Amino acid sequence: NAEYMGAPDSRTLLRMSLVSRVKSLLGGGTPQPKATQPPALLVICGDADSGKTSLVCYLAHGHVFDELPDVLPPLASPDDAKDENQMDVNFKIVDTVASSEESTHDRDRWITDAAAIVLCVAGDDEQGLHRLDSYWIPHIISIRSHMPHHITPVVICLTKLDIALQSNSLSLEVFQSTVAAIANKYRSKIWIEKVETSVLAAAAGVTDEAENISEVFRRALMCALNPIGPLCDLTTQRFSSECLCCLRWIFRHSDVTRKGYLTDDEVRMFQSKCFDVVLTSSDLTLIKKLILSVDPEGLNQLGDVNESGFLALNKHFLTSVNDRNPHTVWQALRSFGFDNSFKRPLPSFSASDRNLELTSDAEAFLRRLHSRHASSSAIPSLSVTTLNYLLEVVHDIPRHLRHPGSYVHVTTDGLTVEQFLLLFHLSFAFEPVETVRTLCLLGFNDDQVPCHTPRNRRSFRCLVINSNLTNRYQFISTLPSPAHPRAAEFEESAAFVTTPKLESVVLAVKEISDFNCTTSPELHPMQITRWDCVAIGFDSTDSESLRIAFEIQRSVSKIPDVATVFIGTNSFLNPETSTPLLLECSKYCEQHHLISPIRLPSPSSTPDAFDEVWSTVVQVCHSPATSCSNLRSRQLQRLVPLTVGVIVLSGAIVWWFGRSSSSKPKAAQPPVVPVAQQSAVTVGPGVDVLLAEVLDAAKSKLGRLFD
């Protein structure tokens, strides 16, 4: 390729020239680090002698050489290329050749990965226009049919326009009508743009043709950077679920008055934010006429835009063959902070920290949200229908919020504010990232983090491992009412639990009931480290169940900072059998510095009896040192240097007081008294009391150490 350009290397010269040309096309800026995502591929295709290579060469140099190779090397975008919104863009222009079988294979590989395709048609080739429908468009569709969002953007470029007009081989009317027919025929599979140009006329100084060449690549880049596939399914004429949620969020966020529609002033603010355009009264009238043409119910009686009309207008920009402009929809999404994955940036937090819990600000926000949408009955309740309406702006809805009745008790009236808070606490315990994203989409302040690691925790997580097969989900069904119905449908729930030493705290519980193997199970640390406590249930009338429980505890004890507690069931059925097993479990707990096993009351017991069980579990979560053998040993190790330090400090105090006493001026010496007559020996004033207090403190520490 270097022969037609001479030294230096052709790729270097092409890139040097491309930098300046693309800057004028896209707009330059301060150099930025290249994006980590792969570049968007713009693939140039067409029949032989259709002007593909000349088109690329003119883009890079502004003129065409007399002799050109069959194909140019791929051209990468400059490091500081930006689009019209000053967003970094990363693309690559790929020239192809259609002469050999090997090159056809390479071309099809490029087409498969292309973000946009420029399809060149020579104006002096009478068969070139017919091959669009007979070969090129069906061929492109067949290659990319397996791709996700396989709606392929294609820019059809009519080259050699000056030659076609001179020879009368092809008229613009025929070209435009043919392309329009093809676009309508394949409208559900392909997105077609058309541009007419002449490279030779542009090289000769015809300004309009030069602008048309820039328009070819500008449209190709716009198609590549604003794909229609992720937004809409052209076959069904429906939004994608992600796009629909985002557009609903934008509408409700733009509805400042919270009346369910956009006033003229709110439409102007939306237009100014997204497109930096100030709408006049005539502009608003035209927009409303367009909305009524696509959705007769898109305006209310006052002429304000409702949500249905807003969505219909955006769908029109995606599905209309004549007015198709996905760039408008993408521009709105990006103006409100959504990226190409339809996600807004989240506040920074460590989702792996098990001490995280929702902040008081997040709880206050949820209370206000519940109060705003709850019914005006004696006990304000949020209906499930209203909850689903609020969650319409969220695509990845956490499963606990998607099916609230499966995790908390929902009455016919709906969720009370306590149940509403429980639902979000439970969701955050299992899906923290999705829950934080949901809170932000529901309206929580983007500048604040809705979760933190508090000094005094009010939310805990407990994993229940049930080695008793006959009572599946027996433990989780005993959570305090009305957090959960007595017959649990799923293995996860949450409740407010009150303890003697703590105020009401949230306890999120997950129960595992599949430890029914005869061999001891091995627990993966990643499954355990996110829990504050592991409650191991066993059948107190079955020695095999107790053996499995011991094996589970030994597996859990290998994981640091996780407390364990045993819960015995069925002790009321056969006391003669259960008592020896409970005593054996108590001895095991004493040996491993665990609290005594908890006896689960009979099903006929009062709710207070079950509340005491979970109150004990919360205390274990709050003070894991009382029921975690590895934590206990580490605390004892910390007490040893503490005790030594107390003894050394007491010695230093004695030395200091003795030194102070010796430095005082000596008074007159009392008469010498025989040793036999001495009744006691005293030291400096107050030292004996101080020593007594220090030694008592040391004794208490030593007593705790060897108790």
Steps between C-alpha positions, in 0.01 A plus 500: 500500500798732542580511127212727407593756765875466533684538830414521782279196558148531361334403830687778680404763245140384494479521877668844515254638250204316651558667836448847359216396272306320774552793737325723252229237460436426868667784687830465681590559862747432773660156455324240713594140582360258245179335601530148633219366281591374153472753217181530297567359154392694190526252214511624138341249257382492143559356154833532323584850372223656711735757656552342845875562525473845340241594762732404787800662337317830454387496863861457611676738258245726339596380152526177300825354363532388140591148603336330793540149642210257504443562871634740762608389848253556788504855633457564872346815643730756665543484876314827559207442264173618651142513386281809496432457874875500573482131590803285417444281195700199391453363149684332212438536127547175308532490121407174325553345158257284305725322252619170650354224710749565779419871513127418503551289811685785671233747392221286645694475827521880514127530419417268790677730746403829335325774694400666171546416132561741213373335182634666186309497169666634185287742304638377167414136574148418390497167689641642822169639622317172431766303689403684816174307516617183328825445689642754744212568743388133527864395535563745785180394677587130474850556640376700799174318573648323803627822657319652800323820399570403138336809351789604279556867413596536133596825325446459125740732320445577131848571362606640163189714497650745248567218252148362546345839434711560192429159349137489612564145624327568834283782627473617858126434499552134406772460763292656777184307414692170479671555835168601661337180373787289635487680837127431527541135394765424763389753764493243782852373423699795380526876545589678178636849444584633154756756376589600145856615426787504255857461620651634176280809508595560863868462416453751220380760753122463494406603855162325506653167407768537769230563757310195378807279555528629856128435536552135403736437789312729737183298448690174530651615827165621627349160419789319668494714814119509522382149410130443466505132602538548878217755497225332304392179329396610154319171439255546788523883501566494875760656726754277663427456871817692595419794275137511617603520866749777428251708301242465776760615751586802283132595470433475874825678580403782262157520661610751764146569621429124540162532331550219248552718193746752358394861479632730228770633732609145590516406131719805439730401789522145364586625151760742634665234716516237226556701183597848621212648302246757619155413368267771375123483518483391137754225570286371785196501277679291237620252763148459638359449151757226441411337833129500413577349160674199659289481818156666506498470882849639544378835638265574787209741484728796574734407214780375725709196405425184696723196534328314218558788258861538608570133434310505169707794376827323578375180339418699187866606476599131501237324290406756235675428172502866396574665838718228654757668726623289793759768572217709651412226749862426586563871549218518753624190683858624522393849606340344808807293586420163342785317328488255210393228745203711617652550845565818691818536709467369854652656813818327605476233771643156575226248432709219656498663847253301708476780758329727246143601567257764379554846642244693702466735202408206279240384752359854524476510120313169493262625768427814296452290186257272683311795648470670160345197326327313785126481545326737739357224720538461875825311443664653189594219264676489165322269258697252291364670186644835611830334587518350153426842351788653695732222385416550131809723475727213612611233257696263727247490784633309803307178544372593847340816362368319193310244712442665840230258607746211493729658761285717728138478603286715269140564594222584259558868572870477414827568679522701818796731540677245725454224242611738226822573691549130573472421132780739409720387790455141388573591139814690600623205707499270197534735201672819619601639159157450341327643807718813502431546128127462567509761777680747274250444218210546741629846585762470773760778482774404254757697700454280809582136560189319632710249695782520753688307767368633832666481839183355656342267251125465465491233232637145513512194277449143617544181300294207626626154403237239576620143527146383583331377182153462644461872573588685184505878561385439854723772644423781261127450549541591869628852439313768697163593356389686291833493318425171335210254485532185704515292180805628315509462124866588450816447700569870560325753720561779752349625823529770761637333814515663843763396755547603865824688426419632152218694345300347219743377235460339160591134466526362145483120493576242235431133565675207331329165536697280262760369749350155506801301384646225714848645461601831653459795264782742424395865492668739261637809682345734245156370605562569867712815536209731411301381804524626858382173647436142393214332687525121472176316549483134597240247607553446871350151470738387223868436577589502130356848462712618794811343348442688175447819701839453669666448162338817369625696800855374452487613138368843597761539777774506235362830374600801713259743662185289450305406811308174536208387713312168520119481492339174607157397373243240601615497863133506603423179310721254687672650806664169592689491171557871455641574844821293461564646156447854626743432785754370250455814292542717812831330583615552142411870523685534830812345353490734199403815694153521346176591669270219605268361232164669458188286527239580238154508664211290382281639219221560751717735707428870520675737257699642792675166539621510141593866537738402781673257263569766241591752769776263606613465139521878467711519817737243349524710183561814704761340731663226293783454753261312729437231238801493270792283605760665278395845620515376860859379458605826340344697787691289752818565307432874521439477878850361568694814395230713664552326833880527474459867419289557814767335718780702344299820542441427868873448552576829328251680726661353812845605377377855424344549843810360669719738298276794592518412868881473496536841330317685783719675767562268786333594827647440840572132547267335749653298772603149407247241603607138538374265237316295745298804601402598144134420432482591128691659217325776301585646159427835336148634550240348265734244342350209687151589377623542143684169506192327633287635213760407236537149637122454513475604135780261404335222698171556318680482166684186602176353628332558163805356325499166688128470580 
